[in-house]
Amino acid sequence: MKNVINYYYNLYPENIFQIAQGHYFYIKNIKYMFIKYDKDIDKINEIYNMHLEILNNNLYIHHIILNIDGKPLTIIENIPYILMKVIYHEGQVTLEHILSFQNKIIEKSIYNPGKLWEIKNDYLEYQISMLGKNHPLIKESFSYFIGLGETAISIVNNLPKIPIDKVYAHKRITSNYTIFDLYNPLNIIIDSKIRDISEYFKQNFFNDKNIEQELCFYLNNIKLNNEEYVMFFARMLYPTYYFDIYEEIITDREKEEKLLKILDKVNDYENILKQIYRQIKNLPTIDWLE
């Protein structure tokens, strides 16, 4: 691997260390990650250009290093790799990290994920009709979670179509998200600041972390407009945590028993939703949360 780094990047580390996703090394106390690129190859130029745009906005993220051919990807034994100069990498992501990351407004535009959620729900309902018979836990629980999704869709579809703030966000904040992941340009998209926060709370809750103190702080101290408060509730209602695992199970990448952790916490999560529902004004009446 040293020869690869030497040849393609004109970099000469003394030691290179192997990890699951690739390799890392240090030069002058600066960490570099040479990792496998598992995204859509056709989108690499779009990702690279957004990464430059973020840097030009004076925001800190890992730097993508071009190879000697001026390309972001280097193909080694038919596997695409990408080299990044790492700015932060230690520790787990906290609420403070997310709030700090999204403090710059990039644009204002109409934001309504309802249509995308509708398409996803329709696809999942079709999928379970074809494949669900072999997954009794999914068959037993699916209607409840698809119902949560439909309620969330109804809420966002009734919001006024007005431009709201967009920030740099992430495809999916998970409970094991690290500082490296947060500043990784491969994970970044443009979306409402509500996206990352809601996923952070949901993922942490279903991974046995107490979110009530941070949730209380967020609702009482972070200034949102009315549409953003409503959207926050809708995103907390929409069960991405269930659908993500569902898709892993239905495609045989995970065992169905992984759902039990979520199903055991349904009532506790409903209590969290009730707390948010009581605190946010101008929400439509939802009988089971009254």
C-alpha positions in Angstrom: 0.0 0.0 0.0 3.0 2.3 0.6 3.8 2.1 -3.1 0.2 3.1 -4.0 0.3 6.2 -1.7 3.8 7.1 -3.0 2.9 6.8 -6.7 -0.7 8.2 -6.8 -0.3 11.0 -4.2 3.4 11.8 -3.9 3.1 11.2 -0.2 5.6 9.2 1.8 4.4 8.0 5.2 6.7 5.9 7.3 3.9 3.5 8.5 0.5 2.7 7.1 -2.1 1.0 9.3 -5.0 -1.2 8.0 -8.6 -0.8 9.2 -11.9 -2.3 8.2 -12.7 0.4 5.6 -9.2 0.8 4.3 -6.0 2.4 5.6 -4.7 5.4 7.5 -1.3 7.0 8.1 0.3 10.2 9.5 2.5 12.7 8.0 3.8 15.5 10.2 1.1 14.6 12.8 -1.6 15.0 10.2 -3.9 12.0 9.8 -4.9 10.7 6.3 -7.5 8.1 5.6 -7.3 6.0 2.4 -10.7 4.3 2.4 -12.9 2.3 0.1 -15.5 4.4 -1.7 -18.9 2.6 -1.4 -21.1 5.4 -2.8 -22.4 5.8 -6.4 -19.3 6.4 -8.5 -21.3 8.6 -10.9 -21.8 11.1 -8.0 -18.2 11.4 -7.0 -17.7 14.7 -8.9 -20.8 16.1 -7.4 -19.5 15.2 -3.9 -16.1 16.6 -4.6 -17.5 19.9 -5.9 -19.8 20.2 -2.8 -16.8 19.5 -0.6 -15.0 22.4 -2.3 -18.0 24.6 -1.8 -18.1 23.8 1.9 -14.5 24.6 2.3 -15.0 27.9 0.4 -17.7 28.7 3.0 -15.0 28.5 5.7 -16.5 25.4 7.2 -14.3 22.6 8.4 -14.6 19.1 6.8 -12.1 16.5 5.8 -10.2 17.5 2.6 -10.5 15.1 -0.4 -7.0 14.8 -1.9 -6.8 14.4 -5.7 -4.5 11.7 -7.2 -1.8 12.4 -9.8 -4.4 12.2 -12.5 -6.4 15.0 -10.9 -9.2 12.5 -9.9 -10.9 12.0 -6.5 -11.0 8.2 -6.9 -8.1 5.8 -7.2 -8.9 2.2 -8.4 -6.9 -0.5 -6.7 -7.6 -4.1 -7.8 -11.0 -2.9 -9.1 -11.9 -1.2 -5.8 -12.3 2.6 -5.8 -10.6 4.4 -2.9 -10.6 8.0 -1.8 -7.9 9.8 0.2 -8.9 12.4 2.8 -6.8 14.7 5.0 -8.6 14.4 8.3 -9.3 17.4 10.5 -11.2 15.7 13.4 -11.6 12.0 14.1 -11.8 11.2 17.9 -15.0 10.6 19.9 -18.7 10.2 19.4 -21.0 12.8 18.0 -23.0 14.9 20.5 -25.9 17.4 20.2 -23.3 20.2 20.6 -21.3 18.9 17.6 -24.4 18.8 15.4 -25.6 22.3 16.4 -22.1 23.7 15.7 -21.9 21.9 12.3 -25.2 23.4 11.1 -24.8 27.0 12.2 -24.4 28.4 8.7 -27.5 28.8 6.5 -26.7 27.8 2.9 -30.0 28.7 1.2 -33.7 29.1 1.6 -36.0 26.9 -0.3 -39.3 25.0 -0.1 -38.9 22.0 2.1 -41.4 19.2 2.4 -40.3 15.5 2.6 -43.9 14.3 2.4 -43.8 13.2 -1.2 -40.5 11.2 -0.7 -42.0 9.6 2.4 -45.2 8.7 0.4 -43.1 7.0 -2.3 -41.0 5.1 0.4 -44.2 4.0 2.2 -45.8 2.8 -1.0 -42.7 0.8 -1.9 -42.4 -0.8 1.5 -46.1 -1.8 1.5 -45.6 -3.4 -1.9 -42.4 -5.1 -0.8 -43.9 -6.6 2.4 -46.8 -7.9 0.3 -44.3 -9.9 -1.7 -41.7 -10.9 0.9 -43.3 -10.4 4.3 -44.7 -13.9 4.8 -41.3 -15.2 5.9 -40.9 -12.5 8.5 -43.5 -12.8 11.3 -42.1 -10.0 13.5 -42.3 -7.6 10.5 -45.8 -8.7 9.6 -47.0 -8.2 13.2 -45.4 -4.8 13.6 -45.4 -3.2 10.1 -48.9 -1.7 10.2 -48.2 0.3 13.4 -45.0 1.8 12.0 -46.5 2.5 8.5 -49.3 4.2 10.4 -46.7 6.5 12.2 -45.3 7.3 8.8 -48.7 8.2 7.3 -49.4 10.5 10.2 -46.1 12.2 9.7 -46.8 12.6 6.0 -50.2 14.1 6.7 -48.6 16.7 9.1 -45.9 17.9 6.7 -48.3 17.9 3.7 -50.5 20.4 5.5 -47.6 22.8 6.2 -47.6 26.1 4.2 -45.3 25.9 1.2 -42.8 28.6 2.3 -39.0 28.7 2.0 -37.1 27.6 5.1 -33.4 27.6 6.0 -31.2 24.9 4.5 -27.9 23.8 6.0 -25.2 21.2 5.4 -26.7 18.0 6.9 -26.0 14.3 6.7 -27.7 11.4 4.9 -28.3 9.6 8.3 -27.0 10.4 11.7 -26.8 7.1 13.6 -26.1 6.3 17.3 -22.5 5.2 16.6 -21.7 8.3 14.5 -18.2 9.6 15.2 -16.6 12.9 14.8 -14.9 11.5 11.7 -18.3 10.6 10.2 -19.7 14.1 10.9 -16.9 15.9 9.0 -16.7 13.3 6.2 -17.7 15.0 2.9 -19.0 11.6 1.6 -21.9 11.9 4.1 -23.0 15.5 3.6 -26.1 16.7 1.8 -28.1 20.0 2.0 -31.3 19.8 4.0 -33.2 21.3 6.9 -31.4 21.5 10.2 -34.2 19.5 11.6 -33.0 16.4 9.7 -29.8 15.7 11.7 -31.3 16.6 15.1 -34.3 14.4 14.8 -32.3 11.4 13.6 -29.8 12.0 16.5 -32.6 11.8 19.1 -34.3 8.8 17.5 -31.2 6.7 17.0 -29.9 7.4 20.5 -33.3 6.6 22.1 -33.5 3.2 20.4 -30.0 2.4 21.3 -30.7 2.8 25.0 -29.5 6.3 25.6 -31.5 8.8 27.7 -32.4 11.7 25.4 -34.8 13.6 27.7 -32.4 16.1 29.0 -30.9 17.0 25.6 -34.4 17.0 24.1 -35.6 19.4 26.7 -32.6 21.6 26.1 -33.2 21.6 22.4 -36.9 22.5 22.5 -36.4 25.2 25.1 -33.2 26.9 23.9 -32.9 26.5 20.1 -34.9 29.0 18.2 -37.1 27.5 15.5 -39.9 29.0 13.5 -43.4 27.4 13.7 -42.9 25.3 10.5 -39.6 24.0 11.8 -41.2 23.0 15.2 -43.9 21.1 13.3 -41.4 19.5 11.0 -39.3 18.4 14.0 -42.3 16.6 15.5 -43.1 15.0 12.1 -39.6 13.8 11.7 -39.6 12.4 15.3 -42.8 10.6 14.4 -41.6 9.2 11.1 -40.0 5.8 12.0 -36.7 5.8 10.0 -35.2 3.7 12.8 -37.7 0.9 12.0 -37.6 1.2 8.2 -33.8 1.1 8.1 -33.7 -2.2 10.0 -36.7 -3.5 8.1 -34.9 -3.1 4.8 -31.8 -4.9 6.2 -34.0 -7.8 7.4 -36.2 -8.1 4.2 -33.0 -8.3 2.1 -31.5 -10.9 4.4 -28.6 -8.7 5.7 -29.9 -8.9 9.3 -31.8 -11.3 11.4 -35.4 -10.5 12.3 -34.6 -10.6 16.0 -32.9 -7.2 15.6 -36.4 -5.7 15.6 -37.1 -6.8 19.2 -35.0 -4.0 20.6 -37.3 -1.5 18.9 -40.5 -3.3 19.6 -39.7 -3.4 23.3 -39.3 0.4 23.5 -42.4 1.4 21.5 -44.4 2.5 24.6 -41.5 4.5 26.0 -41.1 6.2 22.7 -44.7 7.1 22.5 -44.2 8.9 25.9 -41.4 10.9 24.3 -43.7 11.8 21.4 -46.4 12.8 23.8 -44.0 15.2 25.6 -43.0 16.8 22.3 -46.7 16.9 21.2 -47.7 18.8 24.4 -44.9 21.3 24.0 -45.2 22.3 20.4 -48.0 24.6 19.4 -50.1 24.5 16.2 -49.9 20.7 15.7 -53.0 19.0 14.4 -55.0 16.9 16.9 -53.7 13.4 17.1 -56.1 11.4 19.3 -53.7 8.7 20.6 -51.3 11.4 21.8 -53.9 13.4 23.7 
